[in-house]
Amino acid sequence: MKIRTGEEMPKFVIFFIKFFIPLFIFAIFIISWINEFSTNEGRDKNGWTSGVTWLGRLIWIVPLLIIAVGWFKRIQTEEINDLIEKQYGIKFNPDGSYTESKGGKASNEIN
């Protein structure tokens, strides 16, 4: 964002996105997991059978399992740094600095 617009993201926003939101999502996930398997009063009252209950659970359990499988069976793609260099002409160095060349597609589109 700084390279393209000259603006910097406020520290509060970075902290919020990097730490608060993931912790909040993790806490909600754990609370929901406990709530899902702890009681069946409402489901029994509404006439849900165990088959319907488990079908509903599978709607969210199966995608979570697929995510786990996708973590271990990777699809071969280009590295993000290579794509950024190819498209924008920006090469990031290991120390966090960057060098900019005018060869990227985006620099041609802007001019």
C-alpha positions in Angstrom: 0.0 0.0 0.0 2.8 2.4 0.8 4.5 1.7 -2.5 1.4 2.3 -4.6 -0.4 5.2 -2.7 2.2 6.5 -0.2 -0.2 5.8 2.7 0.7 3.8 5.8 -1.6 1.5 7.6 -2.2 2.7 11.2 -0.5 0.5 13.9 -3.9 -0.1 15.6 -5.3 -1.6 12.4 -2.3 -3.9 12.0 -2.5 -5.1 15.6 -6.3 -5.6 15.2 -5.9 -7.7 12.0 -2.9 -9.7 13.1 -3.8 -10.5 16.7 -7.3 -9.5 17.8 -9.4 -11.0 14.9 -7.6 -14.4 14.9 -7.9 -14.7 18.7 -11.6 -13.7 18.5 -12.3 -16.2 15.7 -10.5 -19.0 17.6 -12.5 -18.3 20.8 -15.8 -18.3 18.9 -14.8 -21.6 17.2 -14.0 -23.3 20.5 -17.2 -22.0 22.2 -19.3 -23.1 19.2 -17.7 -26.5 19.2 -18.5 -27.0 22.9 -22.0 -25.8 22.4 -22.6 -28.0 19.4 -21.8 -31.2 21.2 -22.9 -30.4 24.7 -26.7 -30.5 24.6 -29.6 -31.6 22.3 -32.6 -30.1 24.2 -33.6 -27.7 21.5 -33.1 -30.3 18.7 -35.1 -33.0 20.5 -37.9 -30.5 21.2 -38.1 -29.6 17.5 -38.2 -33.3 16.4 -34.7 -33.6 15.0 -33.5 -37.2 14.6 -29.9 -38.1 15.2 -29.5 -38.4 11.4 -30.6 -34.9 10.8 -28.4 -33.6 13.6 -25.3 -35.3 12.2 -26.2 -34.2 8.7 -26.1 -30.6 9.9 -22.8 -31.2 11.7 -21.3 -32.7 8.5 -22.1 -29.5 6.7 -19.4 -27.8 8.7 -17.1 -30.7 9.7 -16.5 -31.9 6.1 -15.1 -28.5 4.8 -12.8 -28.3 7.9 -11.5 -31.8 7.0 -11.0 -30.7 3.4 -9.0 -27.7 4.6 -6.8 -30.0 6.6 -6.2 -32.3 3.6 -5.4 -29.2 1.4 -2.8 -28.2 3.9 -0.8 -31.4 3.4 -1.5 -32.0 -0.3 -0.3 -28.8 -1.9 -1.1 -27.6 -5.4 2.0 -26.4 -7.3 1.8 -22.6 -7.8 4.2 -19.7 -8.3 5.6 -18.1 -5.2 3.9 -14.8 -4.2 7.2 -12.8 -4.4 7.8 -14.0 -8.0 4.3 -12.9 -9.0 4.7 -9.5 -7.4 8.0 -9.0 -9.2 6.5 -10.1 -12.5 3.4 -8.0 -12.2 4.6 -4.9 -10.4 8.4 -4.9 -10.8 9.0 -5.0 -7.0 11.6 -7.4 -5.6 11.5 -7.9 -1.8 14.8 -8.5 0.0 15.2 -10.8 3.0 15.8 -7.8 5.3 12.4 -6.3 4.4 13.6 -3.7 2.0 12.6 -3.7 -1.6 13.9 -2.7 -5.0 11.7 -1.3 -7.7 12.2 -1.8 -11.4 10.0 -0.3 -14.2 9.5 -3.7 -15.9 6.3 -4.7 -14.2 2.9 -4.8 -16.0 1.4 -2.3 -13.5 4.0 0.3 -14.2 3.2 0.2 -17.9 -0.6 0.5 -17.2 -0.2 3.5 -15.0 2.0 5.5 -17.4 
